[in-house]
Amino acid sequence: MPPLRIFLLSACCGLCAGRAGGQTPYDVVVYGGTSAGVTAAVQAARMGKTAVLIEPGRHIGGLTSGGLGMTDSGDTRVIGGLSREFYRRIRRYYDAPAAWTREKPEDFPGYRRGADALWRFEPHVAEAVFRQMLDEAKIPLVPGERLDLRPGAGVRHEGRRIAAIVMESGRSFAGRMFIGATYEGDLMARAGVEYSVGREPNSRYGETLNGIQTRLARSHQFTRPVDPYVQAGDPASGLLPGIHPGPPGEDGSGDLRIQAYCFRMCLTDLPANRAAFPKPAGYDPRQFELLLRDLTPDWNDIFGNNQRMPNRKTDTNNHGAVGTDAIGMNYDYPEGDYATRARIVRRHETYQKGLMWFLANDQSVPEPVRRRVGQWGLARDEFTDNGNWPHQIYVREARRMLSDYVMTEQDCRSRRVAVDPVGMGSYNMDSHNAQRYVAADGHARNEGDVEVNPGGPYVVSYRAIRPKPGQCPNLLVPVCLSASHIAYGSIRMEPVFMILGQSAATAAVHALEEGRPVQEIDYAKLRARLERDGQVLAPPPRR
């Protein structure tokens, strides 16, 4: 595939008055009700500024309330500020006996009364906590409003600054500062900020874990030979669904592929709360022939990452060579319009629901496997307005901003340490598989999975969450921040997004008070306020 694509969109959407047609502008407009968007809005309000939170969908919290209850926390000592406050509120919720409706708290291994925080929780509880935080801060929440993505639309400029953002409905929101907090980075793109999509070659930033990775792709991998052809042993019969028709590419070289998406299912084995896996419209058992060829009666990979949540529920993530990750289905998602993304999300939903129905019901599946899978189902009391299915697909990676500081493997390993930290990460440099291909031995193989410990916590630069000088001076980007593919694989964890959302809002308020672009604020003053608000900006002592 061609090398990584770099984008710089024109910012010539026309001029408009700073009040955007007579509206009184908010001090801070936050687009995207992810966990980062919530903490950004709350922080702006706590600093005495007017803020609004606009969410394209109907739910807030993104993945944190969308099924990812098993927090990818890394070293929890570096989770501070509003991020830690969220997890403390989760713990306080479960301290109440009434929270335990389907099991006793002493039966849940993740709960310990008196602990500082709780890192495992039910989806609906996470959303309730986020809504509580917004309500306390008196943040107006505007759901169901999507940025207009038509060419030349979506953003009204005043010079290089954003004066207002415009929704598909025609509704506009004027502001002095803006924070793009979606997983897709649409506001950043529409504002004319430079960004990238795909995997950089290792040579670009002097990395070792970026780009195409066949050598390191050992996890979630086929462990025995599996024939990739429709008619086993006959290449002329064509490839099974989901297999890339060509070589994987040279290790370490760049491409436009992104790591696979899935839904983080909330399952239960409690009959009173269990809904059987539904057979989706468009179900096609041929999608799972590759998996069938890998199955043995004792196969249990689908539940290899089935993490316990309170009240006999789970956060079920991808596991195994063929699992819930729909490898290769998402390449058009980052740059897609809403219709394209909706089609991709539906394909993922059909694939993943079909996978679970297949394993629980298809007579070609070994009976012991069907019996084990059939003991589980969707939790009836979660995602009740969406057929018990998560409302948020796991967008592990989409656009990434290109600022004058790009977080790389060197930062994650602390071989380079930014002088302007606004938060810390600590999780593995983690990329899921990006393609499935036919190896030289004629068997199916996955490519792209990397799971490498950075060696401890590391700092995230302020420059990585604001555009480079000369680009939009009143925008901050805490989710689709400036990072290489492999560095983003570590930073992209929900606690870190909450940390960076809070830091972005603090920087936005300081830019307002100083009358400066976000690129020119007083960092020493910013750091002092972040530390005062509980952010952790330096590594703790090694354990």
N, C-alpha and C positions, 0 to 999 in steps of 0.2 A: 504494500500500500504506500501511497505518497507520504512524505514526512508530515510532522505536526503542522496544523494550520494555525495561522495567527491572524486575528481580525482587528481592524480598526474601523468602526463605523463613523460616518459623517455625523457631526453634531448640528447640522444646519436645519433644525426644525422650525426656524423662524423666531423672532423676538416677541416677547409679551411683557406686559407690565408685571412688576414684582408681586402685585396683589392678585394676578391671574384673574382678570375679569371681575374685579370687585370683591373677591374672597379675601377674608383676613387670613393670611398664611399661618399655618402651624409653625412653631419653632422647629419641630422635627417630624418628618413624615417617614414612617417605617412601612415598607412594602414587603410583605411576607410574614405570615404568622407562625413561622417555625419557632423552635425554642430560642434561637438567636433573636428573632423579631420581638418576641415577648420580653426578653430581658432588656433589649434596647429601648423599647417603649417605656417600660417601667423605670429604667434608670433616668431617662430624660425627664419623666414626671417627678421623680424624687429629687432631681436637681432644680426643680421649680420651673420647668419649661412646658409649654403646651405640646402635646404629641398625639398622633393618631396612628393606629395600627390597621393596615389594610391587608386582608387575606383573600387570595383568589378563590379558595374553597370555602367550606362551611365549618371546618374544624381548625383549632389552633394547636400548636405544639409539634407539628411536623412528625418526624419519626418517633420522638419521645412519647407522644400520645398515640402513635400509629402502629404500635406493636413492639417497638424496641424497648422493652422493659428491663432487659439484661444490660445494664449500663456498661459501655465500653470505657471503663474509667481509667485504666492504667494505674498510675500512682495517685491515689485519691488525695494525697497531701497537697497537690498543686491545684486542686479544684477549690476556688475561693469565690468571694463575692456573691452575686445573685445566683450563680450556678450552684454553689454549695447551699445557699438558702433554699433553693428548690428541693434538693435532696433531703434537707432537714425537715422541710414541710411534709415531704412524703413520709418520713419516719414518724412525725407527729400524728399524721393521719392514721397510720397503722398502730400507734400506741393505744388508740381507742378500741375497746373490745368489740364495739359494733362494726368495726371494719372487717372482722373475721367472720364471714357469713358461711363459708364452706369448709373451713378447717380451723383448727386451733393454732394460735400463733406459735406455740412451742413445737408444732409439727412442721413449721416452715423453716428450712435451714438458713435462709437469708436474713431472718429477723432476730434482733437481740434488743430487748427493751433497755433504754438508756444509752444506746449507741448514738454517736453524733449525727449520723445520716443513714439513710437506707437507699440502696442502689438497685433494688429490684421492686417492681410495682406493676399493677394492672393498668392497661391503657386508659380506661375511663378515669382512673384516679389521677393520672398525670394531667389530663386535660382539665379536670376540675381544679387542680392546684394552680395551673397556669391562669385559668379564668379568675380564680380568687386573687391572684397577684395583680391582674389587670384591673379588677373591680376596686381593690384597695387603693390603687394608684389613680383611679378615675380616668382610665384610658378609654376613649371611644374606639370601639372595635367595629370595623366595617367589613363584613364577610361577603363573599360572592362577587367581588369586583376584581376583574382581571385587566392588567395593563394592555392597552391597544398595541398590538404587535405589527400592524400594517406599516409598510415603509413610510418613513417621515412622520409617523404618529407616535403617540405614547408619552413623549416628553416635550414640554415647552421650555425653550431655553431663553435665557437673558445673557447674551454673550456665551461664555462657556458654562455658566451656572445653570442648574435646573431651577426653573421658576415654579413649575407645576408638573404633575404627572396626570395623564388622561387615560381613563378606563375605556374598555369596549362599549360600555353603556353610554359614554359621553360625559360621565361624571368626572370632574377634575379635582385635584387636591393640591393647593398651593402650599409651599413651604419655604423655609429659609435654609434648612438642612434636610438631607435625604439619606436614608439607610436602606440599601437593597439586601434583603434577608431571605430571599427564596433560594431553593436548591439549584435553580436553573440559571440565575444571574440575568434575568430579562431586563431589569432596570439598568444595570450596568451596561448591557449591550446597547439598549436604546439611547442611553446618555452619551454614547460615543467613546466609551472607555475601551482601551485595548485589552484583549483577552485571548486565551488559547483554548483549544479542545484537543484531546488525545494524549498520547504518550510521547514525551520528548526522547530523543536519543540520549544515551548516557553521555555522549561527548558534549552535549550542549552545556551542562552545568557540572561536568566532572563527577558524575554519579556512577554507581555500579548496579543499582537495582531498578533503573527506569527502562522504558522501552519494552520491546518484545523479550519475554522470559520463558524459554523452554527448559533451560537447565535448572532453574530454581523452582519450577512449577511441580512440586512434589506432593503438596497437600491437595485434597479434593481431586485426586488423580486416579485414573484406572490403575488397579494393582495387578491385573492379569490381562492377557490379550483379549480384546473385544473387536470383532470384525465390524468395519464401518459401512459395509455395502448392503444395499437392499436385498440382493441375493448373496448370501454369505460366500465370500471367496471370488465374486464376480464383479470387478470394477466397472464393467460395461453396464451393469444394472443400475448404476447411480449410487449416490451417497444417501445414507439415512438422514432424516431431518436434523438440522442444527449443526451439521459438519461443514466446515469451510472448504470449498473446492480449490485447494491450492496449498503451497507450502506456507509455513507459519511466518516466514521472514527470518532475517538474521538477528541473533540474540543481541540485545542492546541497541538496536536501531529503532527509530521512532515510527509511529503510525497514528491513524485517526481513531483507533479503537478505544473504547472505554470499558472499564470493568463492569461485570454483569450486575443487573438489578434483580430484585425479588420483592416479595411481600413478607414482612415479619408476622407470621401467623400467631394468633393467640388461641391455643388449643386447650382442651381439657379431656381427662379420662373419667370425669365424674358424670355418670349417666343422667342425673337430674339436670345438668347444665350443658349437656353435649348435643350439638346438632351434627348429624351425619354429613360427611363431605359431599357437597353437591356435585352432580354431573353437569358440567357447564355446556351451554349451547356452543356448538362448534367443536365439541370433543372429538379428538382423532387419536386413536390408540397407536397409530404409526409414530406419533411424536415420542413414544416411550419404548420403541423397539430396541434402541441402544441400551437403555436401562435394563430391559428384560434380559438381554444377553449377558448382563453383568450380575444378575440376581442369583443368589444361592438361598437355600431354605433358612440359613441363619443370618441372612443379610439384614442389617439394621441401620444402615448409613443415614436414612432419612431422618432418624431421631438422634443422630450423633451430636447434634447441637440443639437439643430440646431442653431449654433451661427452665427450671422451676420458677414460677411467680406465685404470689400469694393466692389463696383460695383455689388451690388445685388447678392452676392454669400454667401456661408456658409462654415463653418467647421462643418461637421455633425459627431458627436461621438455617441458611443453606449448609449442607454437609454432603460430602461424597462426590464421586466423579460425575454422576448425573443426579442433581438435586433440585432445589427450588430456584436456584439461579438459572435464568433463561439466557444462557450464554449466546451472545451475538444478536439478540433481538433489539438492542437499545441504541445502535450506532447513530440513528437519526434523531434521537431524543433531544440532545442539548440545543441544536439549532432548529428544531422543528417548530412549526406553528402549533396552535392549540389542537387542531384536528389531527395533525400527525402524532402529537404526543398522546392524545386520547386513544388513537388506534394502537399505539405501542403499549399503553397501559392495559387496554383490553386484551391484547395478545398475551401479555404476561399473566393476567388474571386467568384467562382460558387455559394457558399452559399449566399454571400452578394448581388451580382447582382440578384440572384434568389429571395431573400427576397424582394428587392425593386420592381421587376417585379410582384411578387405575390401580393403585397399590392396594386399596381396600376392597376392590370388587372384581377386577378382571380375572377371569378363570385361568388365564395363562400365567398369572403370578403365583409362585409357590404358596400353598395354603398356610404355612406358618407365618409368612410375611403378611398375607391378607389378614390373618387373625391379629397380629400385633398392631398393624396400622388401624384396623377397624375398631380397636379399643379406644381410639382417639377421635375427636371431632372438634369443630369450631365452638368456642365458648358462646353460649346463647346470650349472655348478658354483656357482651362486648360488641362494639360497632353495630348497635341495634338498628341504626338507620341505613345500613349498607349490607344487609344480609349476613351480619356477623363477620364480614370480610374487612380487612384494614382499609381505611380511607386514604392512606398514603403509601405509594410505592416507594421502595428504598432507592432513591436517587443517590447512589454512592459517589457519583462524580458527574459533572456536566461541564459548564464553562468554568474557567479559572482566570481571574484577572492577571494582567501582566503589568506589574508596577516596576519601579526602579529597584525594588528589593524583592527577589523571588525566593521564597522558602524552599530549600532543597534538602537532599539527603545529608549534606554537610551540616545543616542546621539541626536536623533531627538527631544526628550523632554528636552534637555540640562540638564539632570541629570548627565551626564558625558560630559565633555568639553575637546576636544583634545587640546593639547598644540602646535600643529603644523598645524594650519588651512591653507588651500589653496583655500578656497571658502566657500560659505554658501548656504544652502537650506532653504526653508520655507514652501513648499507646504504640503498639507495633506499627512499623511501616507496612501497611496491609493493603494489598490489591487482590481482588477476586479475579477469577479467570476472565479473559477477554475474547478468547476464540477456542474453537474445537476443530481439529484438523486430522489428517491422516499422516502418521509418522512414517519414517523411512522403512520400518518393519511391516507396514501395511495395516497397522492397527490404529484405533481411535486414541486420540491424546488431547488433553486440555493444555492451554497455554495462558500464562499471565498471573497465576497465583504467586504472590510473594508475601511472606510473613516473617519479618525480621525485627527483632527488638532493637530500639535505638540505643539502649544501654542506660537509660535513665531519663528524667525529665529534661526538657529543653524549652527555650523561650521562643515566642512568636513575635516578630517585629511589627511595630506600628505601621511601618511603611508597607507591609504586606496587606493591610486592610484599607488603604486609601489609594486612589489612582496616582500615577506618576505625576510629577510637576508638569504643568501645562495642560493637563486634562482636567476633567470636571472638579472644580474646587469646593463643591459642597455635597459630595457623595462619599459614603463609607460603605465597605463591602465585607462584612464579617463572615459570610458563609462561602461565597465563591471567591475567596481571597487569592492573593498572588502566591502560588506554590507550584512546584513541579508535580507531575502525576504521582510520583512515589512519596514525596513529602506530604502531599494532600492526603494520601492514604493513611497517614498517622494523624494529621490535624483534624480530619473530617469527623471527629467523634462529637456526639451531642453535648457532653459537658463543656468541651472546648468551644463549640459554637455559642453556647450561653455566655461563656466568659468573654468571647470576642464581641458578642452583641452588646454586652454592658460596656466594654471598653470603647466600642465604636460610638455609642451614645454619649459617653463622657467626653470623647474627643469632639463630637459635634457641638456639644454645649460650650466647650472651651473655644472652639472656632467662632461661635456666635459672640461670646463675651469678649473675645480678643479682636473681633472684626477682621479675621484673617482666613485665608483658605485653609482647608484641612491639611494641606501639605506644609504649612508654615507655622503651626501652633507651637507654643512653648512646651516642649516635651517634659521638662523638669516639673512644670506645674501639673501636666497630665499625670505623670507618674505619682506625684504626691497624692492626688485625688484618688487614683486607682487603689493605692495602698491603703488610704484612709477608708475606702469602701470594701476592703477585705480581699482585693485581688492579690494573688501570689505571683510575684514577678522574678523570683530568684529560686534556684533549686534548693530543696531542703537537704539536710545532711543525708548522705548515703546510708541505706539501711544496713 
